[in-house]
Amino acid sequence: MGSRKVSTWQGKKVTVAGLGVSGIPAARVLHGLGVVVTVVNDGDDERSRAQAAELEAEGITVRLGDGATLPAGTELIVTTPGWKPDKPLFAAAAEAGVPVWGDVELAWRLRGRDGRKAAPWLAVTGTNGKTTTVRMLASILEAAGLRTAAVGNIGVSLLDAVLGDEEYDVLAVELSSYQLHWAPSLRAHSAAVLNIAPDHLDWHGSMEAYTADKGRIYAGNTVACVYNAADKATEDLVREADVEEGCRAIGFTLAAPGPSQVGVVEGILVDRAFVDNRQQQAQELAEVADVNPPAPHNIANALAAAALARAYGVPPAAVRDGLRAFRPDPHRIEKVADVAGVAYIDDSKATNTHAAQASLAAYEPIVWIAGGLAKGAVFDELVDKSANRLRGVVLIGADRALIREALLRHAPQVPVVDLDRTDTGAMSAAVLEAARLARPGDTVLLAPACASMDMFVNYNKRGEAFAAAVRALAAEPA
């Protein structure tokens, strides 16, 4: 189907796998193109039935409670990112020779429709830091006077971006490993892999498969493949990538940059990649103080965003102005308050060990609040690397024992409070215990290294509970 013109969508039979934030827009877009759409969904709950009723009122067929059977005559499947590759539906599609695309692939194929300009994509993936980097990138592009938007896995539909009324010069695109798995023909202008660490292995089946799906983002890049000089796995992916002639490998580093790198020199973000003589020249882009907050992993995010923007031809002043204008999302190393000389930092978004390690590396000494759903993670490396920064630890959540055991092995001298409760009120107790352990000059850091769903709806609610508990602490009489 991919080689046909868009006009030939009329009357084609396409199955959309899954409702939700990407399945529903995909079904509507396809229906609007004259496609005969059938949506299949595993669930048959109240919410699914309400969503199905809306779609059926528009003339879209929805089949609830059976996502395993391939509807007769299906010529293409468009899947939501959450559906695992080992689903029976996809096995049936492979047997029938039916291609499977994700919503990102669909958006890529439909861009430039109706004669409008197909905006190039500057794409970002990685285990951690994707959303922050993409939003920094969009801020830099806006500062350069470009029409842009932060889209993709960030929660803004790519389909809306490529088919909506607004036209863009360039898009800042966040892509998850799930989305990349189902996007075989995506070819970005330039792309970055920020880091690679174990995550979502239950979906991908192995670390090798997860890494390979991340690496798909480099396929066919035309100008720059941006990689993390401190993470060899990202550089290896660049080496293996099949790119357009003339596409360059651009590293980002927290150290002084070499040629074809961006990095940091004496508190200045410096470009030695997009200058006339990169052997002898360097271009100042911004100050470390322009990065909010200036934690090491966030400076790395800023450098990756700057590299992608420079690959697109953005002037240095726009990098500085865009970084200054950027405001991070809530629950990402967000300072809540200072209470009795102790800083309280909410990094509820640190839902895996890699993110928590970056967060812990930004402060010292720390009273660490951790725990939740481990998702199969092990904590030995995290604790071992962070042990000398810890004043104390407060553990919450269903899998807290795994962290406690790692602490006993690698930081037996650190006092630990183990809160044997998983109700939402446990967060207030955790903050009180952390305050008891902390001394003036310390940081109480919520960086759970775990998912939140054992106690909270999501990491946002967990962060909100932490912030509320800190505010209550601050309101107490001295």
C-alpha positions in Angstrom: 0.0 0.0 0.0 2.9 2.3 0.7 3.7 3.0 -2.9 0.1 4.0 -3.8 -1.0 7.6 -3.9 -3.2 8.8 -1.1 -6.2 9.0 -3.4 -6.2 5.2 -3.6 -7.2 4.9 0.1 -10.8 5.1 -1.0 -12.6 1.8 -0.2 -9.5 0.1 1.2 -10.1 -2.2 4.3 -7.9 -1.2 7.2 -8.0 -2.6 10.7 -7.0 -0.3 13.6 -5.7 -2.3 16.6 -6.7 -0.7 19.9 -8.7 2.3 21.0 -7.1 5.1 23.1 -5.1 8.2 22.4 -3.7 7.0 19.1 -6.2 4.4 17.9 -9.2 6.7 17.9 -7.5 9.5 15.9 -6.1 7.0 13.4 -9.6 5.5 12.9 -11.1 8.9 12.3 -8.4 10.0 9.9 -8.6 6.8 7.8 -12.4 7.0 7.8 -12.1 10.6 6.5 -10.0 9.3 3.6 -12.8 7.0 2.5 -11.3 3.8 4.1 -13.5 1.0 5.4 -12.3 1.0 9.0 -12.7 -1.8 11.6 -11.4 -1.1 15.1 -10.6 -4.2 17.2 -10.0 -3.9 20.9 -9.1 -6.5 23.6 -11.1 -4.7 26.3 -14.8 -4.5 26.6 -15.2 -2.2 29.6 -17.4 0.8 30.2 -14.9 3.3 28.8 -14.3 1.2 25.7 -18.0 0.9 25.0 -18.4 4.7 25.3 -15.5 5.2 22.8 -16.9 2.6 20.5 -20.3 4.2 20.5 -18.8 7.5 19.4 -16.9 5.9 16.6 -19.9 3.8 15.4 -22.0 6.9 15.3 -19.5 8.2 12.8 -19.8 5.1 10.7 -16.8 3.2 11.9 -17.1 -0.5 12.9 -15.8 -1.4 16.3 -15.3 -4.9 17.6 -14.8 -5.1 21.4 -13.4 -8.0 23.4 -11.7 -9.7 20.5 -8.3 -8.3 19.4 -6.9 -11.6 18.2 -8.9 -12.3 15.0 -7.9 -10.6 11.7 -11.1 -9.1 10.1 -11.8 -10.6 6.7 -10.4 -8.6 3.8 -8.0 -6.6 5.9 -5.3 -5.0 3.7 -3.4 -3.1 6.4 -3.3 -3.0 10.2 -2.6 0.3 12.0 -1.7 -0.4 15.6 -1.6 1.6 18.7 1.9 1.6 20.3 1.0 -0.4 23.4 0.1 -3.6 21.5 3.0 -6.1 21.8 4.6 -7.5 18.7 3.7 -11.1 19.8 0.0 -10.4 19.7 -2.0 -13.2 17.8 -3.4 -10.5 15.5 0.0 -9.7 14.2 0.9 -13.4 13.7 -2.3 -13.7 11.6 -1.4 -10.6 9.6 2.1 -11.9 8.9 0.6 -15.2 7.7 -1.8 -13.3 5.4 0.9 -11.0 4.1 -0.8 -7.9 5.7 1.5 -5.1 6.6 1.4 -3.5 10.1 2.0 0.2 10.7 1.9 2.3 13.8 0.2 5.7 14.0 3.7 7.3 13.4 4.1 5.4 10.2 0.6 6.5 9.1 1.4 10.1 9.8 4.7 9.8 7.9 2.9 8.4 4.9 0.2 11.1 5.0 2.4 14.1 5.4 2.5 16.5 2.5 -1.1 15.6 1.6 -3.3 18.0 -0.4 -0.2 19.8 -1.8 0.8 21.2 1.6 4.5 21.4 2.6 5.7 18.2 4.3 7.6 19.6 7.3 10.8 17.8 8.1 11.1 15.9 11.4 13.8 16.4 14.0 13.3 13.2 16.0 14.3 12.2 19.5 14.3 8.9 21.4 16.1 7.4 24.4 15.3 5.6 27.6 15.1 8.9 29.5 14.9 12.6 28.7 12.9 12.4 25.5 10.1 14.8 26.4 12.3 17.4 28.0 14.7 17.3 25.0 11.9 17.6 22.5 10.3 20.5 24.4 13.7 22.2 24.6 14.2 21.7 20.9 10.7 23.2 20.1 11.5 26.2 22.3 14.8 26.7 20.4 13.1 26.4 17.0 10.4 28.9 18.1 13.2 31.3 19.2 14.5 31.1 15.7 11.2 32.3 14.3 10.2 28.9 12.9 6.6 27.5 13.0 7.0 24.3 15.0 5.4 22.0 17.5 6.5 19.3 20.0 4.6 16.2 18.9 4.5 12.4 19.0 4.9 10.4 22.2 4.8 13.7 24.1 1.0 13.5 23.9 0.3 15.6 20.8 -0.8 13.4 17.9 1.4 13.4 14.9 -1.6 12.8 12.8 -3.1 16.0 14.0 0.1 17.8 13.3 0.5 16.6 9.7 -3.2 16.8 8.8 -4.4 19.8 10.8 -5.1 23.3 9.6 -1.8 24.7 10.9 1.2 24.3 8.7 4.7 23.9 10.2 8.2 24.6 9.0 9.7 21.8 11.0 8.5 19.4 13.8 10.2 18.3 17.0 9.1 14.7 17.3 9.4 12.4 20.4 9.4 8.8 19.5 9.1 5.8 21.8 10.7 2.4 21.1 7.1 1.1 20.6 6.4 3.7 17.9 9.7 3.1 16.2 9.1 -0.6 16.0 6.0 0.0 13.8 7.5 2.8 11.7 9.5 1.1 8.9 9.7 3.9 6.4 10.3 6.9 8.7 13.2 9.0 7.5 14.0 12.0 9.7 16.0 15.1 8.7 18.1 14.5 11.8 17.6 12.4 14.9 19.1 11.8 18.4 19.3 8.7 20.7 19.9 10.2 24.1 20.7 7.1 26.1 20.0 3.3 26.2 19.2 1.5 29.4 17.0 -1.6 30.1 13.3 -0.7 29.9 10.2 -2.1 28.4 11.9 -5.5 28.0 8.6 -7.3 28.5 7.3 -5.6 25.4 10.4 -6.0 23.2 11.4 -9.4 24.4 15.1 -8.7 24.9 17.6 -5.8 25.4 18.9 -6.4 21.8 15.4 -6.0 20.3 14.8 -2.9 22.4 18.1 -1.3 21.4 17.5 -2.2 17.7 14.1 -0.5 17.8 15.6 2.7 19.2 18.2 2.6 16.5 15.5 2.7 13.8 15.3 6.4 14.3 18.6 6.9 12.5 17.5 5.1 9.3 17.7 7.4 6.3 18.7 10.5 8.3 19.8 13.2 5.8 21.9 15.7 7.9 22.8 14.5 11.4 22.7 11.4 13.7 23.2 12.8 17.2 24.5 10.4 19.8 25.6 10.5 23.5 29.4 10.3 23.7 29.1 8.9 27.2 26.9 6.1 26.0 28.7 3.8 23.6 25.4 2.0 22.7 24.1 5.1 21.0 27.3 5.6 19.0 27.2 2.0 18.0 23.7 2.5 16.6 25.0 5.4 14.5 27.8 3.3 13.1 25.2 0.6 12.1 22.7 3.0 10.6 22.0 3.2 6.9 21.9 6.9 6.3 21.8 9.3 3.4 25.2 10.2 1.8 26.7 13.2 3.6 24.8 12.6 6.9 27.1 13.2 9.9 27.6 11.7 13.3 27.4 14.4 16.0 28.3 13.6 19.6 27.2 15.5 22.7 29.3 15.4 25.8 29.4 17.1 29.2 33.1 17.4 28.7 35.0 19.7 26.3 33.9 18.8 22.8 36.1 17.3 20.1 35.5 18.1 16.4 32.0 17.2 15.3 30.7 17.4 18.9 28.8 19.8 21.1 29.9 20.0 24.8 30.7 22.2 27.8 33.8 24.4 28.4 34.0 26.4 31.6 30.2 26.7 32.0 29.6 27.4 28.3 27.7 25.2 25.9 29.9 25.0 22.9 29.5 23.8 19.3 32.4 22.2 17.4 30.2 20.5 14.9 28.3 23.1 12.9 31.2 25.6 12.4 33.3 26.3 9.3 36.5 24.9 10.7 35.6 22.4 13.4 39.3 21.5 13.9 40.2 24.9 15.2 36.9 26.8 15.8 34.2 26.6 18.5 30.9 28.5 18.7 29.4 29.6 22.0 25.7 28.6 22.2 24.6 29.3 25.7 25.6 29.2 29.3 25.0 26.3 31.6 23.0 28.7 33.7 20.6 29.1 30.8 19.5 25.5 31.3 16.6 25.0 33.7 17.4 23.1 35.9 21.2 22.8 35.4 21.4 19.2 36.6 24.0 17.2 34.6 21.5 15.0 32.7 19.4 18.1 31.8 22.5 19.8 30.4 23.0 16.7 28.3 19.3 17.0 27.1 20.0 20.7 26.2 23.1 19.8 24.2 21.2 17.1 22.2 18.4 19.6 21.5 21.0 22.2 20.5 22.7 19.8 18.1 19.4 18.9 16.4 18.6 22.6 16.1 22.0 23.5 14.7 21.7 20.6 12.2 18.6 22.4 11.0 20.5 25.6 10.6 19.3 27.5 13.7 21.6 30.4 14.7 23.5 30.3 18.0 21.5 33.1 19.6 18.2 31.1 19.2 19.7 28.2 21.1 20.4 30.5 24.0 17.1 32.2 23.8 15.2 29.0 23.5 16.9 27.4 26.5 16.2 30.5 28.6 12.5 30.4 27.6 12.1 26.7 28.3 10.2 25.6 31.4 10.3 21.9 32.4 7.2 19.9 32.9 6.0 19.2 36.4 7.6 16.2 38.4 10.9 16.3 36.5 13.5 17.3 39.0 11.2 20.1 40.2 12.0 22.0 43.3 9.0 22.1 45.6 10.3 24.1 48.6 13.0 24.7 51.0 12.0 23.7 54.6 14.3 24.3 57.5 17.3 24.5 55.2 16.5 21.3 53.3 15.6 21.3 49.6 12.7 19.1 48.5 12.9 17.9 44.9 10.1 16.1 43.0 11.4 13.8 40.3 8.4 11.4 40.3 9.0 11.0 36.5 12.1 8.9 37.4 10.2 5.7 37.0 13.2 3.5 36.2 16.7 3.0 37.5 18.4 4.9 34.7 16.4 8.1 35.4 16.8 7.8 39.1 20.6 7.4 38.8 20.7 10.7 36.7 18.6 12.4 39.4 20.7 11.1 42.3 23.9 12.3 40.5 22.6 15.9 40.6 22.5 16.3 44.4 24.5 15.6 47.5 23.9 14.7 50.3 20.5 13.1 49.7 17.6 11.6 51.7 16.1 9.4 49.0 12.4 8.5 48.8 12.1 5.4 46.5 10.0 2.4 45.7 6.9 1.4 43.8 6.5 -1.2 41.0 9.9 -2.4 39.9 8.8 -3.7 36.5 11.5 -6.4 36.7 14.3 -3.9 37.5 17.3 -4.7 39.7 18.8 -2.0 41.8 22.4 -3.0 42.7 24.1 -0.8 40.2 22.0 2.2 41.0 22.6 1.9 44.8 26.3 1.1 44.4 26.9 4.3 42.3 24.8 6.5 44.6 25.8 5.1 48.0 28.2 7.8 49.0 25.6 10.5 48.3 22.9 9.1 50.6 22.2 10.5 54.0 19.2 8.2 54.4 16.5 6.3 52.5 12.8 6.1 52.9 11.2 3.2 51.1 7.5 3.0 49.9 5.5 0.8 47.6 5.0 -2.8 46.6 8.5 -3.7 45.6 10.5 -1.7 48.2 12.1 -4.9 49.5 14.2 -5.1 46.3 15.7 -1.7 46.9 16.2 -2.5 50.6 18.2 -5.7 49.7 20.4 -3.7 47.3 21.0 -1.1 50.1 22.0 -3.9 52.5 24.5 -5.2 49.9 26.0 -1.9 48.8 25.2 0.8 51.4 24.8 -1.0 54.7 25.8 2.1 56.6 22.9 4.2 55.3 19.9 4.4 57.6 16.7 3.1 56.0 13.0 3.6 56.9 10.9 0.9 55.4 7.2 2.1 55.3 5.1 -1.1 55.2 2.1 0.5 53.5 1.0 1.1 49.9 -1.9 3.5 50.5 -1.7 7.0 49.1 -1.3 8.4 52.6 2.1 6.7 52.8 3.6 9.7 50.9 2.9 12.0 53.8 4.5 9.6 56.2 7.5 9.3 53.8 8.1 13.0 53.7 7.9 13.3 57.5 10.4 10.4 57.9 12.7 12.1 55.3 12.5 15.4 57.1 13.5 13.6 60.3 16.6 12.1 58.6 17.6 15.3 56.7 20.0 18.0 58.0 20.3 21.6 56.8 22.0 21.6 53.4 20.6 18.2 52.4 18.2 17.4 49.6 15.1 15.2 50.1 14.7 13.7 46.6 11.7 11.8 45.4 13.2 9.7 42.6 11.4 6.4 43.0 13.2 4.3 40.3 9.8 2.5 40.0 6.4 2.9 38.4 3.6 4.3 40.5 0.6 2.2 39.8 0.7 0.2 43.0 -0.2 3.3 44.9 -1.1 6.1 42.4 -2.9 6.4 39.1 0.3 7.7 37.5 3.6 9.4 38.3 1.9 12.8 38.2 -0.4 11.9 41.1 2.6 10.5 43.0 4.4 13.8 42.5 1.4 15.8 43.5 1.1 13.8 46.7 4.8 14.5 47.5 4.4 18.2 46.8 1.3 18.4 49.0 3.1 16.6 51.8 6.0 19.0 51.5 3.7 22.1 51.6 2.0 20.7 54.7 5.4 20.3 56.3 6.4 23.8 55.4 3.1 25.1 56.9 3.8 23.6 60.3 4.9 26.0 63.0 8.7 26.0 63.6 
